[in-house]
Each structure stands twice: as structure tokens, then as C-alpha cells.
Amino acid sequence: MTAELGEKTPLDKLARLKARDGSPFLTPDAFAAGERLAEDFNRALMQPRISASLEPRLETRGRGRFAAPSAMSDTAIDARSRVARALKAVGPELADIALDFCCFMKGLEQIERERQWPVRSAKLMVRTALLALARHYAPPPAKTGIRGWGAEGYRPEISAFFAEE
């Protein structure tokens, strides 16, 4: 996902980085998960307004509050629930990092400065958050195989209970 005017997002910049062994720093699943969270966040209309609204204010809305759910589209309501489920799956420790990086487009340096973290630590925390998001959006397949260890004939036959002696 690229921002307006051809500007790269922090997620795009992180996806271009390479690990020490030359492999991509982010997996394609982690990158896709970050983009999906950002798309749902924007579709949910959760971005705070930074400019004045020229629309007349309705009496039912208070200052600084979101629109009532009845005034929102079904798409926005569904997107809000997807964002909430994704953040809950990531956990409280990583949810704010995922929001800041993917949705509010804060860079790694800004995240480190705001949280007073050591240099280059945000990169690892963001990758951890994105991998947790990827697990939420595409859980690993269920294990298949042997579901029981019984040998042939280990269960008693039902007819044995009704046999006459």
C-alpha cells in the first residue's frame, strides 16, 4: 500500500530491508497482514480528523465523538470489528505498535523516540507484531494424521453384547 503522491509508507520501507543472511526482513505474509490491518483501519473510518469539518453538527453527536453506529455503513462497522479482532489476537503488548506503524504511519525512529526505546529495537518489535498479525489472518493449517492409536479389532463388537450364551 502506498500513500498519496507516490510516498512510501513505513511498511513499504521495512519490507525492502534485508536480514543479515540476505533474506527479506519481513515475510510476504507479515507484509500482507500489515497492509490488511491498514486497509481495514481506513475502511472503518477510525482515522481521527485533523481538519475542521464544514458539515453542520448534528445535535445527537457530541464534540469529538464518532458517529453513531446507525449512521455508519455496514462496511465500516464490519471493518471496525475486523480491526478489533486483529488487535485482540495480537495482544495488548503489540497492538499499539501495530496501530502506530501500520495505521498511523509512524516510522521506526518516531516509535522508538515516543516509547524511549533503544535504537533499532522498534524494527524487531514491529516485525514481531506483524508476524502475530499474519498468524491471525492466516492461521497455520490444522494437523492431520492419526487421530487414534488403536490396533485393528481393539474395539469390542456390539453384537457380542447381544449374543445369546
Buried (B, 14 or more C-beta within 10 A) or exposed (E): BEEEEEEEBBBBEBBEEEEEEEEBBBBEBBBBBBBBBBBBBBBBBBEEEEEEEEEEEEEEEEEEEBEEEEEBEEEBBBBBEBBEEBBEBBEEEBBBBBBBBBBBBBBBEBBBEEEEBEEEEBBEBBBBBBBBBBBBBEEEEEEEEEEEEEEEEEEEEEEEEEEEE
